[in-house]
């Protein structure tokens, strides 16, 4: 007797008679359950990590890429792992950049995203400090007749006392008014005063209000960094779509997922730096 005949016999036996349908149904479920369990364990194998491999055959004029599971087994998440991964896709891709370099340079995209993080860190270190220092004013952008210039390019910045910073505008006196405006609008809670060709910048007292103002500025700068990141992601996606006529749709979708994953990781890193800076500023 083959396997199909055996199962047919089981099914026929289970459903003969009508007086104990519920009991027989439960009995059948118990008999079926181990078989279904073994079948599912053998057939369902989610991809825990995806790699990309080139297949030399071409179909319909498209280069074909096939995704393989790196670990062909089913992994059951613990409660702790589920809580940690809540809100995130559990399946991550890890494409070898060399295999898709003729479509898009993923390493270049990754470097552009990293530069967004580095720019935010630099901004935090130079402009968002409890105690305002001369270096905090260096990169304030001043609108001049020659375009936007950093304050330290048109003025000599020095610390006269712990409570006062001086900006000497002797080299570019015509830019004094623009420099005052830029300092006042820098978001650092500064109120400059002019004295001839000197700009006097009193350092604010470290109050709770001052700390909260700096935190707001940190959030604004982080949002600007995320805007820059979106541009990097959008440019990468647009570049990828230009290859849709020569690359399979499955490959396009896989690379799109890789780029989105990189962007999500970068957003998480930006948020982490914001949290650290906020804690530092609030004390």
Secondary structure, DSSP 4 states (H G I P E B T S, - for coil): --HHHHHHHHHHHHTS-STTHHHHHHHHHHHHHHHHHHHHHHH----SEEEEEEEEEEETTEEEEEEEESS-S--PPPHHHHHHTTTS-S-EE---GGGGTTT--HHHHHHHHHHHHHHHHHHHHHH--SS--HHHHTT-EEEETTEEEEHHHHSEEEEEETTEEEEE-GGGGGGHHHHHHHHHTSSS---EEEETTEEEEEPPP--HHHHHHHHHHHHHHHHHHHHHHHHHHHHHHHHHHTTTTTB-HHHHHHHHHHHHHHHHHHHHHHHHHHHHHHHHHH-
